Amino acid sequence: MDIPRLLAAAGAAAILLQPAMASAQQASACVTEQEVSAIAIYSVPSIVQAVRQRCAGELTSSGYLARRGDALSARYAGLQPAVWPRARTGLFKLFASKASGADESLDAIKTLPDHAVRPLVDALIVQETAPKIAVKNCTRLERVIEVMAPIDPEVAGSLIGLLVGFADSDRLPVCPARRI
């Protein structure tokens, strides 16, 4: 798994999870570490797109994203069909924890076929991620992505799922770890 993918996945997971704003009492529909991992892996191509979009004026044509960003995105995109079912489940839990009075709209979206939902999710990731990137951090972010690029996507996703679980935040409704 590429380190950039891990970083991008981590960023995506964090961005997708932050708006959840669920309180500890609402965590009954918590997101599992495996779902966070799937969301992270699924999100990398959209996060790379968001970084490119937000940092276009800051990154050079000889930088990592210009040279290898497409390959990194393709590597994660190849895993999207496999991780989508679990990512979808986790995302809908997050959306439900955020929705106040919009349950009917969410239920309607849940009934849509995956080929209709996935482009909406992809666009939402880019739309929510890009504005949250501080332009002053663009070159550092690109460097972190480059350093993380060699990490296997599944390993990166698992690590992100585990680390997000450590956050123990009311805003990140991750299920408590269970002993096996």
DRENVEX-70607 format. One record per atom (N, C-alpha, C, O): residue in one letter; x, z, y. Coordinates in steps of 0.02 Angstrom, whole numbers, plus 32768, in hexadecimal, padded with zeros to 4 digits. Layout:
N
AXZY
...
END
This chain:
180
M802B80007FC5
M800080008000
M802C8000803D
M805E8024803F
D801B7FD9806E
D80427FD580AB
D8036801380D6
D7FFF802E80D9
I806A802980F7
I806480618124
I8036804F815D
I800D80788171
P803B80128178
P800C800181AD
P7FC480068194
P7F97801881BA
R7FBB7FF68157
R7F777FFA813C
R7F6180438139
R7F2880538148
L7F90806E8124
L7F8080B58122
L7F6F80CE8167
L7F3E80F28170
L7F9780BC8197
L7F8B80D381DB
L7F4980B781F4
L7F2180DB8212
A7F3F807881E9
A7F01805981FF
A7EC6807A81DC
A7E93808781FC
A7ECD8086819C
A7E9880A58177
A7E8A80EC8190
A7E5181018197
A7EC0810F819F
A7EB8815381B9
A7E94815281FB
A7E67817A8208
G7EA981238226
G7E89811D8267
G7E40810C825F
G7E1581288282
A7E3180DE8233
A7DEC80CA8228
A7DC38104820E
A7D8C81118226
A7DDF812781DE
A7DBB816081C3
A7DAD819381F8
A7D7681AE81FE
A7DE081A18220
A7DD881D38255
A7DA481BC8288
A7D7A81E4829E
I7DA6817D8299
I7D77816382CA
I7D30816382AF
I7D01817682D1
L7D2A814F8271
L7CE7814E8253
L7CCB81948249
L7C8F819F824E
L7CF881C3823A
L7CE18206822C
L7CD5822F826B
L7CAA825A826B
Q7CFA822382A0
Q7CF3824B82DC
Q7CAD824B82F8
Q7C948280830A
P7C8C821182FD
P7C498212831B
P7C14823582F0
P7BDC823E8307
A7C26824882B4
A7BF482668287
A7BD582A482A5
A7B9882AF829D
M7BFB82CE82C7
M7BE3830882EC
M7BB3833582C4
M7B86835382E0
A7BBE83398283
A7B938363825A
A7BAB83AB825E
A7BE783B8825D
S7B7D83D98261
S7B91841F8261
S7B9C84358219
S7B8A841181EA
A7BB9846E8210
A7BC7848781CC
A7B86848E81A5
A7B8584838168
Q7B4F84A081C8
Q7B0F84A781A6
Q7AF48463818F
Q7ACD8460815F
Q7B08842D81AF
Q7AF083EB819E
Q7B1C83CA8169
Q7B0E83918155
A7B4F83EC8152
A7B8083CD8126
A7B6683C680DE
A7B8E83B680B2
S7B2683D180D2
S7B0C83CA808F
S7B1483828077
S7B198376803B
A7B16835380A5
A7B22830D8093
A7B6A82FC80A4
A7B7882C980C4
C7B978328808F
C7BDD831E80A0
C7BF982DF807E
C7BDD82C6804D
V7C2F82C8809A
V7C51828D8081
V7C8A82A48054
V7CB082D18066
T7C8F82888019
T7CC3829C7FEA
T7D07827F7FFE
T7D0A824F8024
E7D3C829D7FE5
E7D7F82827FF2
E7D83823A7FDA
E7DA382107FFA
Q7D63822B7FA2
Q7D6581E77F87
Q7D4181B67FB6
Q7D57817D7FBE
E7D0B81CC7FD4
E7CE881A28004
E7D1281978043
E7D148160805E
V7D3381CC805B
V7D6081C58094
V7D9781948083
V7DA9816980AC
S7DB381998048
S7DE7816B8032
S7DCF81238032
S7DF280F68049
A7D9381188018
A7D7780D58017
A7D6A80BB805D
A7D778080806B
I7D5180E58089
I7D4680D280CE
I7D8880BE80EF
I7D8C808C8112
A7DBB80E680E2
A7DFD80D880FF
A7E18809480E9
A7E2E806C8112
I7E15808880A8
I7E2E8049808D
I7E04800F80A9
I7E1F7FDC80BF
Y7DC3801780A7
Y7D967FE280BE
Y7DA27FD18108
Y7D9D7F97811B
S7DB380038130
S7DB77FFB8179
S7DF77FDA8192
S7DF77FC381CB
V7E2B7FD7816B
V7E6B7FBF8185
V7E677F7B81A7
V7E807F7581DF
P7E4A7F488189
P7E497F0781AC
P7E277F0B81F1
P7E3E7EEB8221
S7DF27F3181F6
S7DD07F388237
S7DFA7F608268
S7DF97F5282A4
I7E1D7F91824F
I7E477FB9827B
I7E827F908295
I7E937F9482D0
V7E9F7F688269
V7ED57F3B8280
V7EBA7F0D82B7
V7EDC7F0182E9
Q7E7E7EF382AD
Q7E5F7EC882E0
Q7E557EEF8321
Q7E617ED48357
A7E3F7F2D831C
A7E347F568358
A7E757F63837D
A7E777F6083BA
V7EAA7F728358
V7EEB7F7E8377
V7F037F3F839B
V7F1A7F4283D4
R7EFD7F078379
R7F117EC88398
R7EE87EBA83D8
R7F037EA4840B
Q7EA97EC783D4
Q7E7C7EBA840D
Q7E8F7EE78448
Q7E977ED08480
R7E957F27843B
R7EA27F578470
R7EEA7F51848C
R7EF57F5C84C7
C7F197F408460
C7F607F408473
C7F7C7EFB847F
C7FB97EF38482
A7F537EC98487
A7F6A7E848490
A7F9E7E7D84C6
A7FCF7E5884BC
G7F967E9E84FD
G7FC57E988534
G80047EC2852D
G80337EBB8554
E80067EED84FB
E803D7F1C84F2
E806C7F0984B9
E80A77F1B84BA
L80537EE48488
L807B7ED5844E
L809D7E908455
L80827E638475
T80D77E8B8437
T80FD7E4C843D
T80EC7E1C8405
T80D07E2F83D2
S80FE7DDE840F
S80F27DAB83DC
S81227DB283A2
S811A7D92836E
S81557DDC83A9
S81847DE78372
S81797E2A8351
S81A07E3E8325
G81457E4F8364
G81377E908348
G81187E8B8302
G81077E5582EB
Y81117EC582E3
Y80F77EC8829E
Y80B27EA98297
Y80A77E80826B
L80847EBB82C2
L80407EA182BB
L803D7E5582C4
L80167E3382A3
A80677E3A82F0
A80697DF282F9
A80877DCF82BC
A80717D9A82A8
R80BA7DEE82A0
R80DD7DD08267
R80BB7DDD8224
R80B77DB081FA
R80A17E19821A
R80897E2C81D8
R80437E4C81D7
R802B7E6181A2
G80247E4F8210
G7FE27E6E8214
G7FAD7E4B81E9
G7F837E6C81CA
D7FB07E0881E7
D7F7F7DE381BE
D7F887DF38173
D7F577DFA814F
A7FC77DF8815E
A7FD57E078117
A7FBD7E4D8106
A7FA07E5980D1
L7FC87E7C8133
L7FB17EC08129
L7F657EC28124
L7F4A7EE180F6
S7F447EA28152
S7EFB7EA08151
S7EE17E808111
S7EB17E9880F3
A7F017E4980FD
A7EEB7E2680C0
A7EF37E528082
A7EC97E518055
R7F277E798081
R7F337EA68048
R7EFA7ED88041
R7EE27EE5800A
Y7EE57EF48078
Y7EAD7F248076
Y7E6A7F01806D
Y7E3E7F1A804B
A7E637EC7808B
A7E257EA18084
A7E187E8F803B
A7DDF7E8C8025
G7E4E7E848016
G7E477E767FCF
G7E297EB07FA7
G7E0D7EA67F72
L7E307EEC7FC2
L7E157F287FA0
L7DCF7F3A7FB8
L7DAE7F647F9A
Q7DB97F1B7FEE
Q7D787F2D800A
Q7D3E7F277FD8
Q7D147F547FD6
P7D397EF27FB1
P7D007EEF7F82
P7CFF7F2A7F51
P7CC97F437F40
A7D3A7F407F3C
A7D3D7F787F0C
A7D2B7FBB7F2C
A7D0B7FE57F0C
V7D407FC67F6B
V7D3480067F8B
V7CF280097FB1
V7CDB803F7FC3
W7CD47FCF7FBD
W7C977FCC7FE6
W7C607FFA7FCD
W7C43801E7FF6
P7C4E7FFC7F8D
P7C1680277F79
P7C1F80707F8C
P7BF180907FA6
R7C5B808A7F81
R7C6880D07F92
R7C6D80D87FDE
R7C55810A7FFA
A7C8C80A88000
A7C9180AB8049
A7C4B80A98068
A7C3C80CE8097
R7C20807E804E
R7BDC80788067
R7BB780BB8061
R7B9680D18090
T7BBD80DA8027
T7B9C811B801C
T7BB5814E8050
T7B8C8171806E
G7BF681528059
G7C1281818089
G7BFE817180D0
G7BED819E80F7
L7BFF813280E2
L7BEC811E8125
L7BA3812F8134
L7B948147816B
F7B7881238104
F7B3181338111
F7B27817F8117
F7AFA8195813B
K7B4E81A680F3
K7B4B81EF80FD
K7B5F82018144
K7B3F822A8164
L7B9581E2815B
L7BAC81EF819F
L7B7981D981D3
L7B6A81FE8202
F7B5E819E81C9
F7B2C818581F9
F7AEF81B281F9
F7AD281C0822E
A7ADA81CA81BE
A7AA081F681BA
A7AAD823881DD
A7A80825381FD
S7AEA825281D8
S7AFA829181F9
S7AFC828A8244
S7AF282BA8269
K7B09824D825C
K7B0C824082A4
K7AC7822F82C0
K7AB8823F82FA
A7A9F820E8298
A7A5E81F582B0
A7A2F822F82BF
A7A25825C8297
S7A12822C82F9
S79DF825D830B
S79A08236831C
S799A82188351
G7971823782EE
G7933821382F9
G793781C982E9
G790781A582F4
A797081B382CF
A7978816C82BF
A797781608274
A7991812E825C
D7958818E8250
D795781888207
D7936814981EE
D794C812C81BD
E790181328210
E78DE80F681FB
E790B80B98203
E790C808D81D8
S793180B68239
S795F807E8243
S7995807E820E
S79A7804A81F3
L79B080B981FF
L79E380BF81CC
L79C880AC8188
L79EA808A8161
D798B80C28179
D796D80AF8139
D796480648134
D796C804780FF
A79528044816C
A794A7FFB816C
A798C7FD9815F
A798F7FA8813A
I79C17FF2817D
I7A047FD48173
I7A1B7FDE812B
I7A3A7FB1810E
K7A0B8017810E
K7A1E802580C9
K7A007FF28098
K7A1D7FE58063
T79C77FD680AA
T79A67FA7807D
T79C47F608082
T79B67F368057
L79EC7F5480B5
L7A0A7F1280BD
L7A3E7F068086
L7A5D7F35806E
P7A477EC78073
P7A7A7EB88041
P7AC07EC1805F
P7ACA7EBD809C
D7AF07ECE8034
D7B347EDA804A
D7B507EA38076
D7B747EB080A6
H7B3F7E648066
H7B5A7E2D808E
H7B407E2E80D6
H7B5D7E0D8102
A7B0B7E5380E2
A7AF27E5B8127
A7B0D7E9B8148
A7B197E9C8184
V7B187ECF8121
V7B2E7F0F813B
V7B797F0F814B
V7B8E7F29817E
R7BA07EF18120
R7BE97EF48129
R7C017ED7816C
R7C2A7EF7818C
P7BE87E9D8182
P7BFE7E8581C4
P7BEB7EB481FD
P7C107EBA822E
L7BB37ED681F6
L7B9F7F068229
L7BD07F41822A
L7BE47F588260
V7BE27F5981F0
V7C117F9181EB
V7C557F7C8206
V7C747FA1822C
D7C6C7F4081F4
D7CAD7F28820C
D7CAE7F258258
D7CDE7F3B8278
A7C797F0A8276
A7C757F0582BE
A7C727F4A82DF
A7C907F568314
L7C4F7F7882BF
L7C4A7FBC82DA
L7C8E7FDE82DA
L7C9F80028309
I7CB47FD482A6
I7CF77FF382A2
I7D227FDA82DC
I7D43800182FE
V7D237F9982E7
V7D4A7F7C831E
V7D307F968361
V7D577FAB838B
Q7CEF7F95836A
Q7CD07FAA83A9
Q7CDE7FF483B8
Q7CEA800583F2
E7CDD801E8386
E7CE880668391
E7D3280778395
E7D4480A783B8
T7D5C80528374
T7DA380628371
T7DC9804A83AF
T7DEF807083CD
A7DBF800D83C2
A7DE77FEF83F8
A7DE880198438
A7E1E80258452
P7DAF802F8452
P7DB280558490
P7DD48099848A
P7DE980B684BD
K7DDB80B2844E
K7DF980F48444
K7E4580F1843E
K7E668124843A
I7E6080B5843E
I7EA980AD843A
I7EC580B18480
I7EB2808A84AC
A7EF280E1848B
A7F1380E684CC
A7F4680AF84D2
A7F7480AB84A9
V7F3F80848503
V7F6C804B850C
V7FB58062850F
V7FE1803E84F7
K7FC1809B852C
K800680B48530
K802580C184EB
K806280C784E5
N7FFB80C784B8
N801480D48474
N801780968447
N8025809C840C
C8009805C8462
C800680208439
C804680128412
C8043800583D6
T807F80148433
T80BD8005840F
T80CD803983DB
T80E6802983A5
R80BE807883E9
R80C880AD83B7
R809980A3837C
R80AC80AB8342
L805B8092838B
L802A80878356
L8040804D8329
L803B805182EC
E805980188347
E80727FE08320
E80AB7FF682F4
E80B07FE182BA
R80D7801F830D
R8110803882E7
R80F9806382AC
R8114805D8275
V80C8808D82B7
V80AD80B78281
V808F808B824B
V809980978210
I806A80588260
I804D8029822F
I808580088207
I8080800281CA
E80B97FF38228
E80F17FD38206
E8113800281D4
E81237FEE819C
V811C804081E7
V813D807081BB
V81118080817F
V812B808D8149
M80D080808188
M80A280908152
M809280558125
M8077805E80EE
A80A2801A813A
A80907FDD8116
A80A47FDC80CC
A807E7FC380A3
P80DD7FF580BA
P80F17FF28073
P80C8801D8043
P80CD80158007
I80A1804B805D
I807A80788032
I804080528012
I801E802B8033
D8036805D7FD2
D8000803E7FAD
D7FBD80517FCD
D7FB3808C7FDC
P7F8F80217FD7
P7F4F80317FF7
P7F2780697FD5
P7F0A80937FF7
E7F27806A7F93
E7F02809F7F70
E7F2180E37F7D
E7EFE81157F85
V7F6480E57F7E
V7F8681247F8D
V7F78813A7FD4
V7F6981747FE1
A7F7B810B8002
A7F6D811A8048
A7F2681348050
A7F1A81668072
G7EF781138031
G7EB181298035
G7EA7816E8018
G7E8381978036
S7EC6817C7FE0
S7EC181BF7FC2
S7EDF81F47FEF
S7EC3822A7FF7
L7F1881E4800C
L7F388214803A
L7F0C82218077
L7F05825B808C
I7EEE81ED8092
I7EC281F680CC
I7E85822180B9
I7E71824D80DE
G7E688213807F
G7E2F823B8068
G7E4182848063
G7E1A82B08076
L7E7B82928049
L7E9282D78042
L7E9F82F78086
L7E8A832F8092
L7EC282D480B1
L7ED482EF80F3
L7E9782FA811F
L7E93832C8142
V7E6782CC811D
V7E2B82D58145
V7E058312812D
V7DE683358155
G7E07832080ED
G7DE8835C80D2
G7E06839C80EE
G7DE483CF80F3
F7E46839A80FF
F7E6783D4811C
F7E4F83E38163
F7E57841B817B
A7E3383B28184
A7E1F83BA81CA
A7DEE83F381D3
A7DF084158206
D7DC383FF81A2
D7D94843681A4
D7D71843B81E7
D7D7084708207
S7D55840481FC
S7D358401823D
S7CEB83F78236
S7CD383D68208
D7CC684138265
D7C7E84078265
D7C6F83BE8271
D7C3983A5825F
R7C9E839A8290
R7C948353829F
R7CA683278264
R7C9682EB8265
L7CC683428232
L7CDB831B81F8
L7CBC833A81B9
L7CDA8366819A
P7C80832481A7
P7C5D83448170
P7C778330812A
P7C5583108103
V7CB68345811C
V7CD4833680DC
V7CC5836F80AC
V7CCC83A980BE
C7CB0835D8070
C7C9E8390803E
C7CDB83BB802E
C7D1483A3802E
P7CD083FB8020
P7D078425800C
P7D25840C7FCA
P7D0283F37F9F
A7D6784157FC5
A7D8984017F87
A7D72842C7F4D
A7D6384677F56
R7D6E840E7F13
R7D5984337ED8
R7D9184357EA6
R7DB884057E9F
R7D96846B7E84
R7DC984727E50
R7DB4844A7E13
R7D7984477E01
I7DE4842B7DF5
I7DD584027DBA
I7DE3842A7D7B
I7DDA84107D44
END
